């Protein structure tokens, strides 16, 4: 199973990468793909929305923090739009 989770980077100031990673891997383990980053001090976020949507459609589960970050960015609204488009094409 794949999860979207935070991977810590930076020694003194925490900066996190948002990665798609296998559940059995450690937090700093090898990731499948980097899909964004989050800086809690400067409150900056960058998300690669098409990659996030791709992993969510394939069944990836976001952790709580990644879910909240994605929700603020409107990723789930775009996911719903893509799902309704694919349903209307298939009908």
KEBA-865914 format. One record per residue: residue in three letters; x, y, z of N, C-alpha, C in turn. Coordinates in pm, whole numbers. Layout:
<recs>
<rec 'Ala' <X Y Z> <X Y Z> <X Y Z>>;
...
</recs>
This chain:
<recs>
<rec 'Unk' <84 -118 0> <0 0 0> <89 124 0>>;
<rec 'Unk' <45 225 -70> <121 350 -83> <54 457 2>>;
<rec 'Unk' <136 537 67> <85 650 146> <152 778 99>>;
<rec 'Unk' <80 887 112> <137 1020 92> <170 1072 231>>;
<rec 'Unk' <298 1094 258> <339 1135 391> <452 1237 385>>;
<rec 'Unk' <484 1293 501> <590 1392 511> <723 1322 535>>;
<rec 'Unk' <828 1375 472> <963 1326 490> <1047 1446 533>>;
<rec 'Unk' <1106 1438 651> <1177 1554 705> <1309 1578 635>>;
<rec 'Unk' <1335 1705 604> <1462 1752 549> <1502 1875 630>>;
<rec 'Unk' <1629 1900 638> <1674 2016 713> <1707 1978 856>>;
<rec 'Unk' <1819 2028 904> <1863 1990 1038> <1805 2080 1146>>;
<rec 'Unk' <1830 2209 1135> <1788 2300 1241> <1643 2342 1225>>;
<rec 'Unk' <1608 2381 1104> <1471 2422 1078> <1401 2310 1000>>;
<rec 'Unk' <1290 2262 1051> <1224 2152 982> <1159 2197 851>>;
<rec 'Unk' <1191 2128 745> <1127 2144 616> <1090 2003 572>>;
<rec 'Unk' <972 1986 520> <924 1853 487> <898 1840 338>>;
<rec 'Unk' <935 1727 283> <893 1690 148> <768 1606 160>>;
<rec 'Unk' <677 1624 69> <559 1539 63> <590 1434 -42>>;
<rec 'Unk' <590 1308 -1> <633 1200 -89> <529 1089 -91>>;
<rec 'Unk' <529 1015 -201> <454 890 -210> <552 780 -174>>;
<rec 'Unk' <519 701 -73> <612 603 -20> <536 478 22>>;
<rec 'Unk' <604 364 15> <545 238 57> <526 241 209>>;
<rec 'Unk' <419 183 256> <385 186 398> <493 119 483>>;
<rec 'Unk' <557 19 430> <655 -57 509> <789 14 523>>;
<rec 'Unk' <808 126 452> <935 200 458> <939 293 578>>;
<rec 'Unk' <1059 327 620> <1077 425 727> <1037 563 676>>;
<rec 'Unk' <1031 658 770> <998 795 733> <1102 854 638>>;
<rec 'Unk' <1229 824 663> <1335 872 575> <1375 767 472>>;
<rec 'Unk' <1292 669 449> <1322 563 354> <1312 611 210>>;
<rec 'Unk' <1331 518 119> <1328 552 -23> <1184 576 -69>>;
<rec 'Unk' <1163 690 -132> <1028 724 -176> <1007 684 -321>>;
<rec 'Unk' <880 672 -359> <846 642 -497> <855 768 -584>>;
<rec 'Unk' <800 878 -532> <805 1005 -605> <783 1120 -508>>;
<rec 'Unk' <851 1230 -533> <831 1352 -456> <715 1428 -520>>;
<rec 'Unk' <617 1465 -439> <499 1533 -495> <479 1672 -437>>;
<rec 'Unk' <573 1721 -356> <561 1857 -305> <650 1879 -184>>;
<rec 'Unk' <639 1999 -125> <711 2027 -1> <627 2120 85>>;
<rec 'Unk' <662 2122 214> <590 2202 312> <690 2261 410>>;
<rec 'Unk' <684 2393 428> <770 2464 523> <679 2524 630>>;
<rec 'Unk' <675 2462 749> <583 2511 852> <623 2645 912>>;
<rec 'Unk' <751 2681 907> <795 2807 967> <751 2925 881>>;
<rec 'Unk' <775 2916 750> <735 3023 657> <592 3003 607>>;
<rec 'Unk' <532 2891 642> <397 2855 599> <385 2855 447>>;
<rec 'Unk' <485 2793 382> <485 2781 236> <458 2636 198>>;
<rec 'Unk' <387 2620 89> <355 2488 40> <366 2487 -112>>;
<rec 'Unk' <424 2381 -165> <422 2358 -309> <372 2216 -330>>;
<rec 'Unk' <270 2201 -413> <215 2069 -441> <213 2045 -591>>;
<rec 'Unk' <256 1928 -632> <245 1886 -770> <110 1814 -781>>;
<rec 'Unk' <5 1890 -807> <-132 1840 -800> <-159 1723 -893>>;
<rec 'Unk' <-113 1725 -1020> <-139 1608 -1105> <-81 1478 -1050>>;
<rec 'Unk' <38 1484 -990> <97 1364 -932> <19 1318 -809>>;
<rec 'Unk' <-26 1411 -727> <-104 1375 -609> <-235 1310 -650>>;
<rec 'Unk' <-301 1367 -748> <-427 1310 -796> <-403 1171 -855>>;
<rec 'Unk' <-293 1154 -927> <-261 1023 -984> <-250 918 -873>>;
<rec 'Unk' <-177 949 -766> <-160 851 -658> <-291 828 -581>>;
<rec 'Unk' <-370 933 -563> <-498 916 -494> <-593 828 -576>>;
<rec 'Unk' <-592 845 -708> <-677 760 -792> <-633 615 -790>>;
<rec 'Unk' <-503 592 -769> <-451 455 -764> <-470 391 -626>>;
<rec 'Unk' <-522 467 -528> <-553 410 -398> <-460 450 -286>>;
<rec 'Unk' <-375 549 -307> <-284 594 -201> <-364 665 -92>>;
<rec 'Unk' <-321 647 32> <-387 709 146> <-298 820 202>>;
<rec 'Unk' <-349 944 211> <-269 1051 272> <-274 1042 424>>;
<rec 'Unk' <-164 1081 489> <-165 1091 635> <-249 1213 674>>;
<rec 'Unk' <-273 1228 802> <-358 1338 847> <-307 1475 809>>;
<rec 'Unk' <-179 1498 829> <-121 1629 797> <-122 1655 647>>;
<rec 'Unk' <-87 1555 568> <-87 1571 422> <-230 1591 373>>;
<rec 'Unk' <-326 1525 436> <-467 1544 400> <-509 1688 423>>;
<rec 'Unk' <-471 1744 538> <-507 1883 569> <-441 1981 471>>;
<rec 'Unk' <-314 1958 439> <-242 2045 345> <-307 2038 208>>;
<rec 'Unk' <-342 1918 164> <-403 1900 33> <-543 1960 28>>;
<rec 'Unk' <-614 1948 138> <-749 2003 144> <-748 2155 131>>;
<rec 'Unk' <-651 2220 197> <-638 2366 186> <-606 2408 43>>;
<rec 'Unk' <-531 2325 -29> <-493 2357 -166> <-602 2323 -267>>;
<rec 'Unk' <-707 2253 -224> <-817 2221 -314> <-792 2100 -401>>;
<rec 'Unk' <-706 2010 -358> <-673 1891 -437> <-795 1799 -449>>;
<rec 'Unk' <-872 1786 -341> <-983 1692 -341> <-1098 1741 -429>>;
<rec 'Unk' <-1112 1873 -443> <-1212 1926 -536> <-1176 1890 -679>>;
<rec 'Unk' <-1047 1902 -713> <-1002 1865 -847> <-1016 1715 -870>>;
<rec 'Unk' <-995 1636 -765> <-1011 1491 -775> <-1156 1457 -806>>;
<rec 'Unk' <-1250 1524 -740> <-1392 1500 -767> <-1428 1540 -909>>;
<rec 'Unk' <-1374 1652 -956> <-1401 1696 -1092> <-1351 1594 -1192>>;
<rec 'Unk' <-1230 1541 -1170> <-1174 1439 -1259> <-1258 1312 -1256>>;
<rec 'Unk' <-1309 1274 -1139> <-1388 1152 -1130> <-1522 1168 -1200>>;
<rec 'Unk' <-1583 1286 -1191> <-1711 1307 -1259> <-1690 1312 -1410>>;
<rec 'Unk' <-1577 1368 -1455> <-1548 1370 -1598> <-1529 1228 -1651>>;
<rec 'Unk' <-1457 1145 -1577> <-1432 1009 -1623> <-1561 927 -1622>>;
<rec 'Unk' <-1651 954 -1527> <-1779 883 -1525> <-1866 923 -1644>>;
<rec 'Unk' <-1866 1053 -1677> <-1948 1098 -1789> <-1893 1048 -1922>>;
<rec 'Unk' <-1762 1031 -1932> <-1702 977 -2055> <-1736 830 -2069>>;
<rec 'Unk' <-1734 756 -1958> <-1762 613 -1962> <-1910 581 -1984>>;
<rec 'Unk' <-1999 673 -1950> <-2143 648 -1967> <-2190 663 -2108>>;
</recs>
